[in-house]
Amino acid sequence: MNKVLLVFDSEKALEEFLKTSTELGYAFERVGGLILLGKDISEEELIALLYETEEEVLKHLRLYTGEFDYKSCEELLEVVPKAEPIESFFDEFLFKNIGRILIDTKIFFHPIISVQEKRVWAFEALCRPPVHIVSLLSIGKKVSRFSETFCRDRALDRFSEFRDYGIYLFLNFHPKFLKDPFESFGDFLSSVYLYGLNPEQIVVELTEHEEMELNAIKHLISFLKSEKVKVALDDVGAGYSGLFYLSELKPDIIKIDMELVRDIHKHNLKKVIVNYLIKIAHENDMIVVAEGVEKIEELETVVYMGVDLVQGFLFSKPIENPNFEELNKKAKEILSSV
């Protein structure tokens, strides 16, 4: 790999980066607001170093790779303006390695269980690329959008095996990838039909929906419902804005934040909050999912409170090749004991 020159526009960010580099044992030289990394550093080692660096620090960093004499002021003045935002470097790296990333990507299904019917009601599709790449995708936006689309298409393809089982597929959408939501979902619905599925089988799960402008997300939900696609809000009850978004957006399904479910049988305040969320949801014809159910006591509590669906390791971890009959058998055994 060529020499690596890091250009900082913040002294604080530079000091934080030096601290991280030193702790990880990387060799470097500093010239004012510039850092020159050792010439023998590989692309993979550079990625590993940037992966360990705080995202706030990366915002103040630009990067140049190439041959130059760092002791020459003339050459430094020439290459510093050529330094690019770190996002561009990640995009280039991801683009060059996208084949390996996508080949190694796996789709896992996490079952969502109907309390009343004691069976699998839906699968939530989870995309599992190589571990380090997941974090880099949040910065390399061009490739990450492509990867998001690839993951959803692969999930639709895999789920087509279960299309005649009378269950739903939950697919996660993050607002940062919805630059043009209506175009994104138009393409998405085309993919749904391509894999022989019906939009009525799909649940679009909006994560971190607080990042979206309220009117935009209202129009988006209205559009999805008009296409018979169900809409779920994730992590309801987390943070102060949960109830506001619940009342404004009126989704079909809410997923109660797993932190509220964790050890709920031991905490009266959690019981009050969850009970209130269930009451509001049911009064507005919303289906309620309790996420993160890991203990039988948690299950007993949320079932008594009236949740419609449950999801968690008590029933199953996310699995790559789910056995539908075995999952239904286990769900019936567990819920019959409650």
C-alpha positions in Angstrom: 0.0 0.0 0.0 1.1 3.6 -0.6 1.9 6.1 2.1 -1.1 7.2 4.1 -1.5 10.8 5.1 -4.3 11.8 7.5 -5.4 15.4 7.6 -7.3 16.7 10.6 -9.3 19.9 11.0 -9.7 19.6 14.7 -6.9 19.4 17.3 -9.1 17.5 19.7 -9.9 14.9 17.0 -6.2 14.5 16.2 -5.3 13.9 19.8 -8.0 11.3 20.2 -6.8 9.5 17.0 -3.2 9.6 18.3 -4.3 8.1 21.5 -6.1 5.3 19.7 -3.2 4.6 17.3 -0.7 4.5 20.2 -2.9 2.1 22.2 -3.2 -0.2 19.2 0.6 -0.1 18.5 0.6 1.7 15.1 3.7 3.6 14.0 3.2 7.2 12.9 4.8 10.5 12.5 3.1 13.8 13.2 3.7 17.1 11.3 1.4 19.8 12.7 -2.2 18.8 11.9 -1.0 15.9 9.7 -0.3 12.3 10.6 1.8 10.0 8.4 1.2 6.3 9.0 4.0 3.7 8.4 4.5 2.8 4.7 4.2 -0.9 5.6 0.6 -0.6 6.8 -1.8 -2.7 4.8 -5.2 -1.7 3.6 -6.8 -4.2 6.1 -4.7 -2.8 9.0 -5.8 0.8 8.1 -9.4 -0.4 8.0 -9.0 -2.0 11.4 -7.5 1.2 12.8 -10.3 3.3 11.4 -12.9 0.8 12.7 -11.5 1.3 16.3 -11.7 5.1 15.9 -14.7 7.0 17.3 -17.1 8.1 14.5 -17.0 11.7 15.8 -13.2 11.7 15.3 -13.7 10.4 11.7 -15.9 13.3 10.8 -12.8 15.6 11.2 -10.5 13.4 9.2 -9.5 13.4 5.5 -7.2 10.8 4.0 -4.7 10.7 1.1 -2.9 7.6 -0.1 0.0 7.8 -2.6 3.7 8.3 -3.1 5.1 11.6 -1.8 8.0 13.0 0.3 6.5 14.1 3.6 9.6 16.0 4.4 9.1 18.2 1.4 6.8 21.2 2.2 6.2 21.6 -1.6 4.9 18.1 -1.9 2.8 18.3 1.2 1.2 21.5 0.0 0.4 19.6 -3.2 -1.1 16.4 -1.7 -3.0 17.9 1.4 -5.8 19.4 -0.8 -6.2 16.0 -2.5 -7.1 14.4 0.8 -10.7 13.1 0.7 -13.3 12.6 3.4 -13.0 9.2 5.1 -16.4 8.2 3.6 -14.9 8.2 0.1 -12.1 5.8 1.3 -14.6 3.5 2.8 -16.8 3.5 -0.3 -13.8 2.7 -2.5 -12.7 -0.1 -0.1 -16.2 -1.6 0.1 -16.7 -1.3 -3.7 -13.4 -3.2 -4.4 -14.4 -5.9 -1.8 -18.1 -6.0 -2.4 -18.0 -9.4 -4.0 -16.4 -11.0 -1.0 -18.7 -9.1 1.4 -21.9 -10.2 -0.4 -20.7 -13.8 -0.8 -20.1 -13.9 3.0 -23.4 -12.3 3.8 -26.0 -14.5 5.4 -29.7 -14.1 6.1 -31.0 -15.2 9.4 -34.7 -15.5 10.4 -35.9 -14.6 13.9 -39.3 -16.0 14.6 -42.2 -13.9 16.0 -44.7 -16.0 17.8 -48.5 -15.5 18.1 -49.6 -15.8 21.7 -53.2 -16.8 20.9 -52.4 -19.2 18.1 -49.2 -20.6 19.7 -47.4 -20.7 16.4 -44.9 -18.8 14.2 -46.7 -15.6 13.0 -43.8 -14.0 11.2 -40.0 -14.1 10.6 -37.9 -11.0 11.0 -35.1 -11.1 8.5 -31.6 -10.2 9.8 -28.7 -9.5 7.4 -25.3 -10.7 8.7 -22.4 -9.4 6.6 -18.8 -9.9 7.8 -18.6 -8.3 11.3 -16.3 -5.3 10.7 -18.0 -4.4 7.5 -21.3 -3.7 9.3 -19.8 -0.8 11.1 -18.1 0.6 8.0 -21.4 0.5 6.1 -22.7 3.3 8.2 -20.0 5.5 6.8 -19.6 4.2 3.3 -23.1 5.4 2.2 -23.0 4.6 -1.5 -22.1 1.0 -1.2 -24.1 0.6 2.0 -27.3 1.5 0.2 -26.6 -1.1 -2.4 -25.8 -3.6 0.4 -29.1 -2.8 2.1 -31.0 -3.5 -1.1 -29.0 -6.7 -1.7 -29.8 -7.9 1.8 -33.6 -7.2 1.4 -33.6 -8.9 -2.0 -31.8 -12.0 -0.6 -34.3 -12.0 2.4 -37.2 -11.9 0.0 -35.7 -14.7 -2.1 -35.1 -16.9 1.0 -38.6 -16.1 2.5 -40.2 -17.2 -0.8 -39.7 -20.8 0.6 -42.3 -19.9 3.3 -44.8 -18.0 1.1 -47.5 -20.6 1.4 -47.2 -21.0 5.2 -49.5 -18.0 6.0 -46.9 -16.0 7.8 -45.4 -12.5 7.5 -41.9 -11.2 6.8 -40.5 -8.3 8.8 -37.9 -6.2 7.0 -35.9 -3.4 8.6 -35.6 0.0 7.0 -33.3 2.6 8.4 -34.1 6.3 7.6 -30.6 7.1 6.6 -31.0 4.9 3.5 -34.3 6.5 2.5 -33.0 9.5 0.5 -36.0 9.2 -1.7 -38.4 6.9 0.2 -41.1 6.6 -2.5 -38.5 5.6 -5.1 -36.9 3.2 -2.6 -40.2 1.5 -1.8 -41.4 1.5 -5.4 -38.3 -0.5 -6.3 -38.8 -2.6 -3.2 -42.4 -3.5 -4.1 -41.2 -4.6 -7.5 -38.9 -7.0 -5.8 -41.7 -8.3 -3.7 -43.6 -9.3 -6.8 -40.5 -10.6 -8.5 -40.0 -13.2 -5.8 -43.7 -14.4 -6.0 -44.7 -12.7 -2.8 -47.7 -10.6 -1.9 -47.3 -7.1 -0.4 -49.8 -8.2 2.3 -47.2 -10.7 3.6 -44.7 -7.9 4.2 -44.2 -5.8 7.3 -41.9 -2.8 6.9 -40.2 -2.2 10.3 -39.0 1.3 10.7 -35.9 1.6 12.9 -34.7 4.9 14.5 -37.7 6.6 12.9 -37.1 9.7 15.0 -34.4 10.6 12.5 -37.0 11.1 9.8 -39.0 14.3 9.3 -42.5 13.7 10.8 -44.5 14.7 7.7 -42.3 12.6 5.4 -42.7 9.5 7.5 -46.5 10.1 7.7 -46.7 10.2 3.9 -44.5 7.1 3.7 -46.7 5.1 6.1 -49.8 6.2 4.2 -48.2 5.1 0.9 -47.2 1.7 2.3 -50.7 1.1 3.8 -52.3 1.9 0.4 -50.1 -0.9 -1.1 -51.4 -3.3 1.6 -47.9 -3.4 3.3 -48.1 -3.4 7.1 -45.9 -0.9 9.0 -44.2 -1.6 12.4 -42.4 0.8 14.7 -39.4 -0.6 16.4 -38.2 0.1 20.0 -41.4 1.8 21.1 -41.1 3.0 24.7 -37.4 3.8 24.3 -36.7 7.5 24.9 -39.0 10.4 25.6 -40.4 10.6 22.0 -41.9 7.1 21.9 -45.5 8.0 22.8 -45.5 11.1 20.6 -44.5 9.1 17.5 -46.9 6.3 18.4 -49.8 8.8 18.5 -48.7 10.7 15.4 -47.7 7.8 13.1 -50.4 5.2 13.9 -48.5 2.1 12.7 -50.2 -1.3 12.3 -47.7 -2.9 14.7 -45.6 -1.7 17.6 -42.5 -3.5 19.0 -42.0 -2.8 22.6 -38.4 -2.0 23.4 -36.6 -5.0 24.8 -35.2 -3.0 27.7 -38.7 -2.6 29.0 -39.3 -6.4 28.7 -36.0 -7.3 30.4 -36.8 -8.6 33.9 -40.2 -6.9 33.7 -41.6 -9.4 36.3 -39.3 -7.7 38.9 -40.0 -4.0 38.1 -43.4 -2.5 38.8 -42.6 0.7 36.8 -41.8 -1.3 33.7 -45.1 -3.1 34.2 -47.0 0.2 34.3 -45.3 1.5 31.2 -45.8 -1.6 29.1 -49.4 -2.0 30.3 -50.1 1.6 29.2 -48.4 1.0 25.8 -50.5 -2.1 25.2 -53.7 -0.3 26.2 -53.1 2.6 23.9 -52.1 0.3 21.0 -55.1 -1.9 21.4 -57.5 1.1 21.6 -56.1 2.1 18.2 -56.2 -1.4 16.6 -52.5 -1.9 16.7 -50.8 -5.2 17.2 -48.3 -5.4 20.0 -45.0 -7.4 19.9 -42.9 -7.9 23.1 -39.2 -8.1 22.0 -36.3 -9.7 23.9 -38.3 -12.3 25.8 -35.6 -14.6 27.3 -37.2 -15.9 30.5 -40.4 -17.7 31.2 -41.2 -15.1 33.9 -41.0 -12.3 31.3 -43.2 -14.3 29.0 -45.8 -14.9 31.7 -45.9 -11.2 32.6 -46.3 -9.9 29.0 -48.9 -12.5 28.1 -50.9 -11.7 31.2 -50.8 -8.0 30.2 -52.2 -8.9 26.8 -49.4 -8.7 24.1 -50.3 -10.3 20.8 -46.9 -11.4 19.7 -43.6 -12.3 21.4 -40.1 -12.6 20.1 -36.9 -13.6 21.9 -34.3 -16.3 22.7 -36.8 -18.1 24.9 -38.4 -19.4 21.6 -35.4 -19.3 19.3 -32.3 -17.4 18.4 -32.1 -16.1 14.8 -31.4 -19.1 12.6 -30.2 -19.4 9.0 -32.4 -22.4 8.0 -35.5 -22.5 10.2 -37.4 -25.7 10.7 -41.0 -24.4 10.6 -42.6 -27.5 12.2 -40.1 -27.6 15.1 -40.5 -23.9 15.8 -44.2 -24.3 15.9 -43.9 -27.3 18.2 -41.7 -25.5 20.6 -43.9 -22.4 20.6 -46.9 -24.5 21.4 -45.1 -26.2 24.3 -43.9 -23.1 25.9 -47.1 -21.1 25.6 -49.2 -24.0 26.7 -47.3 -24.0 30.0 -48.0 -20.3 30.7 
